[in-house]
């Protein structure tokens, strides 16, 4: 935290592993407080834990427990989506299950706009249908279907002005530009930052 302060930076959130047990979660929360985070965000669940709809329901229950522990430590818990949560099973998706079966007071979501678009989902529909659940967003652009390759913000097809306008109306607090496999990380971050800066929302 001292290094962040020295450089005029803050780190409101961090991606952390789904903990193996309560002791591991306690260590994660301690580390998050030391770094000055507000949020601890789980960005991925191993495939062995999410094979069936019942697995996703159990994960929702587990997230509620993690969220309660985080809240008790003065932090907030969130889950970050990729595209696997958007694979439809019957009339719903795992993402729908998580949103429906987690307690909004304990569990929030960090919407990865790119991965929703990659899966063919509509970020605006999720923002409109689940008010208050997305205080954070990850922003990377997508080329046109069917490839939907990840590119810097402003170099693809996502209407980020509309997404950010709706998210801000909904009370979103943070939007982070990202790229999973940039050729030049700093240049990519700079390009996406300026891509957002040029938007009118």
VMD Tcl script that draws the C-alpha trace (Angstrom):
set ca {
  {0.00 0.00 0.00}
  {2.86 2.39 0.77}
  {4.20 1.98 -2.77}
  {0.77 2.75 -4.23}
  {0.47 5.89 -2.11}
  {3.98 6.95 -3.09}
  {3.00 6.87 -6.77}
  {-0.43 8.43 -6.32}
  {-2.27 5.21 -7.07}
  {-4.99 3.11 -5.48}
  {-5.89 -0.55 -5.98}
  {-9.61 -0.86 -5.27}
  {-9.76 -4.55 -6.12}
  {-7.71 -7.61 -6.80}
  {-8.30 -10.99 -8.42}
  {-7.82 -13.82 -5.95}
  {-8.12 -17.59 -6.08}
  {-11.19 -19.42 -4.87}
  {-9.94 -20.47 -1.42}
  {-9.36 -24.07 -0.45}
  {-10.60 -23.51 3.10}
  {-11.52 -20.90 5.70}
  {-7.90 -20.36 6.73}
  {-6.86 -19.60 3.15}
  {-9.73 -17.12 2.82}
  {-8.72 -15.42 6.06}
  {-5.19 -14.97 4.70}
  {-6.55 -13.58 1.44}
  {-8.70 -11.06 3.30}
  {-5.77 -10.03 5.48}
  {-3.63 -9.46 2.39}
  {-6.41 -7.45 0.74}
  {-6.72 -5.16 3.74}
  {-2.95 -4.67 3.81}
  {-2.99 -3.62 0.15}
  {-5.89 -1.24 0.75}
  {-8.38 -3.07 -1.46}
  {-12.12 -2.54 -1.19}
  {-13.00 -5.69 -3.13}
  {-11.75 -9.24 -3.42}
  {-12.74 -10.73 -6.75}
  {-12.70 -14.40 -7.76}
  {-12.14 -14.45 -11.54}
  {-12.31 -18.15 -12.34}
  {-13.60 -21.46 -11.04}
  {-11.87 -24.71 -11.95}
  {-13.79 -26.87 -14.41}
  {-13.97 -29.72 -11.88}
  {-16.21 -27.55 -9.68}
  {-18.69 -26.50 -12.38}
  {-19.72 -29.56 -14.38}
  {-23.47 -29.50 -13.66}
  {-26.23 -27.00 -12.83}
  {-26.13 -28.30 -9.24}
  {-22.43 -27.46 -9.11}
  {-23.24 -23.85 -9.99}
  {-25.91 -23.74 -7.29}
  {-23.38 -25.02 -4.76}
  {-20.93 -22.37 -5.93}
  {-23.57 -19.70 -5.35}
  {-24.01 -20.91 -1.78}
  {-20.24 -20.91 -1.33}
  {-19.99 -17.36 -2.67}
  {-22.58 -16.22 -0.15}
  {-20.39 -17.63 2.64}
  {-17.26 -16.03 1.20}
  {-19.11 -12.74 0.88}
  {-20.23 -12.87 4.50}
  {-16.65 -13.45 5.67}
  {-15.40 -10.62 3.47}
  {-18.06 -8.28 4.80}
  {-17.07 -9.17 8.35}
  {-13.51 -8.16 7.47}
  {-14.62 -4.79 6.10}
  {-14.32 -5.86 2.46}
  {-16.66 -6.78 -0.39}
  {-16.71 -9.95 -2.46}
  {-17.34 -10.15 -6.20}
  {-17.20 -12.72 -8.98}
  {-15.77 -12.00 -12.43}
  {-17.36 -13.72 -15.42}
  {-15.83 -15.21 -18.51}
  {-17.80 -16.88 -21.28}
  {-18.28 -20.29 -19.61}
  {-20.98 -18.78 -17.38}
  {-23.01 -17.88 -20.48}
  {-23.34 -21.41 -21.88}
  {-27.07 -22.08 -21.91}
  {-28.52 -25.13 -20.19}
  {-32.26 -25.35 -20.71}
  {-33.78 -21.92 -20.23}
  {-30.96 -20.40 -18.17}
  {-27.21 -20.04 -17.91}
  {-24.80 -20.49 -14.98}
  {-24.53 -16.69 -14.84}
  {-28.30 -16.50 -14.34}
  {-28.03 -19.06 -11.54}
  {-25.28 -17.12 -9.78}
  {-27.17 -13.84 -10.06}
  {-30.40 -15.39 -8.80}
  {-28.98 -17.46 -5.95}
  {-26.39 -15.13 -4.44}
  {-27.34 -12.52 -1.87}
  {-26.95 -9.00 -3.34}
  {-25.89 -7.77 0.10}
  {-22.95 -10.22 0.09}
  {-22.03 -10.95 -3.52}
  {-21.44 -8.50 -6.37}
  {-20.16 -9.09 -9.89}
  {-17.37 -7.63 -11.95}
  {-18.82 -7.65 -15.45}
  {-16.27 -8.54 -18.10}
  {-17.92 -6.85 -21.06}
  {-15.69 -8.58 -23.60}
  {-16.50 -12.10 -22.41}
  {-20.23 -11.38 -22.44}
  {-19.91 -10.14 -26.02}
  {-17.72 -13.13 -26.91}
  {-20.51 -15.42 -25.72}
  {-23.10 -13.50 -27.74}
  {-24.75 -12.03 -24.62}
  {-25.91 -8.44 -24.20}
  {-24.13 -6.46 -21.46}
  {-26.89 -3.83 -21.50}
  {-29.54 -6.47 -20.83}
  {-27.63 -7.77 -17.82}
  {-27.12 -4.26 -16.45}
  {-30.80 -3.46 -16.91}
  {-32.01 -6.76 -15.48}
  {-29.78 -6.86 -12.41}
  {-29.61 -3.34 -11.04}
  {-26.87 -2.77 -8.52}
  {-25.11 -6.09 -9.05}
  {-22.24 -4.77 -11.22}
  {-20.17 -2.16 -9.35}
  {-17.11 -2.96 -11.49}
  {-16.52 -3.59 -15.19}
  {-13.65 -4.99 -17.23}
  {-13.34 -3.38 -20.64}
  {-11.81 -4.96 -23.70}
  {-13.26 -4.70 -27.19}
  {-14.33 -7.49 -29.56}
  {-14.05 -7.77 -33.30}
  {-17.15 -8.70 -35.29}
  {-18.83 -12.10 -35.03}
  {-18.16 -14.90 -35.44}
  {-14.51 -14.51 -34.40}
  {-15.03 -11.86 -31.71}
  {-11.28 -11.55 -31.14}
  {-10.14 -9.44 -28.16}
  {-8.79 -6.01 -29.12}
  {-8.19 -2.69 -27.38}
  {-11.18 -0.49 -26.53}
  {-12.26 1.49 -29.58}
  {-10.86 -0.99 -32.08}
  {-13.82 -3.36 -32.11}
  {-17.61 -3.47 -32.22}
  {-18.82 -3.04 -28.62}
  {-20.84 0.10 -27.92}
  {-18.94 1.11 -24.80}
  {-20.58 4.53 -24.60}
  {-23.96 2.86 -24.10}
  {-22.55 0.28 -21.67}
  {-20.74 2.84 -19.54}
  {-23.71 5.21 -19.57}
  {-26.00 2.47 -18.29}
  {-23.44 1.24 -15.77}
  {-22.91 4.72 -14.38}
  {-26.67 5.22 -14.05}
  {-26.73 1.94 -12.16}
  {-24.08 3.11 -9.71}
  {-21.02 1.30 -11.05}
  {-17.90 2.62 -9.37}
  {-14.98 1.27 -11.37}
  {-14.15 0.34 -14.96}
  {-10.80 -1.28 -15.72}
  {-9.35 -1.55 -19.21}
  {-7.75 -4.91 -19.91}
  {-6.38 -7.23 -22.55}
  {-5.69 -10.88 -21.81}
  {-2.84 -11.35 -24.31}
  {-1.49 -7.96 -25.39}
  {1.56 -7.79 -27.62}
  {2.68 -4.77 -25.59}
  {0.88 -4.50 -22.23}
  {1.62 -0.83 -21.57}
  {0.75 0.23 -25.13}
  {-2.48 -1.78 -24.95}
  {-3.50 -0.24 -21.63}
  {-2.72 3.23 -22.96}
  {-4.72 2.63 -26.17}
  {-7.75 1.34 -24.28}
  {-7.54 4.17 -21.75}
  {-7.63 6.70 -24.56}
  {-10.39 4.71 -26.22}
  {-12.54 5.20 -23.13}
  {-11.42 8.82 -22.76}
  {-12.76 9.62 -26.25}
  {-16.23 8.30 -25.47}
  {-19.18 10.50 -24.66}
  {-21.29 8.94 -21.93}
}
mol new
graphics top color blue
foreach p $ca { graphics top sphere $p radius 0.5 }
foreach p [lrange $ca 0 end-1] q [lrange $ca 1 end] { graphics top cylinder $p $q radius 0.2 }
display resetview
